Amino acid sequence: MDVKYINTILETFIATLEQFGVHDIKRCNIQKKSKMFLNSELSTIICFQGAVQGDIALSMPIETAKRLVSIMMMGMSITSIDDMAKSAIGELSSMIAGASATKISSFGLATRINPPRVITENAEINCFETIAIDFESDQGKIELNIGLNI
């Protein structure tokens, strides 16, 4: 996977979080996985199709998800991850994936994204080599997984 695509997704990820008021976003750890396997309490996955195939996923502890949903909902108190919270966290991943797909298309690669899936269990998502990047922020830890075949 070319670094220009990874950087495009990273830039979009950070910019989108900052738009919602997430601060102090710091990259902590990067690892390469032979396939995309998610093992956090909550993950939201977006599938890319077309010239770009694979998935990106945001994985995080439930507490981070609740804080993110709260700021997306203008400070509403979020005590559990119900359907509304899953929809909000899925929308966050859709915004990141949609903006990333738009920027990737400027490289001449037509792609489309599917609606988000939100899961609360461990899962093997695809068999593409994946870059997993851990971030810390004022809202908690988020792992960004990029498993695309470009």
PyMOL commands that set and color helices and strands:
alter all, ss='L'
color gray80, all
select helices_A, chain A and resi 3-19+62-72+83-105
alter helices_A, ss='H'
color red, helices_A
select strands_A, chain A and resi 26-33+36-38+42-50+53-60+111-113+117-119+123-126+130-137+140-149
alter strands_A, ss='S'
color yellow, strands_A
deselect
rebuild
show_as cartoon
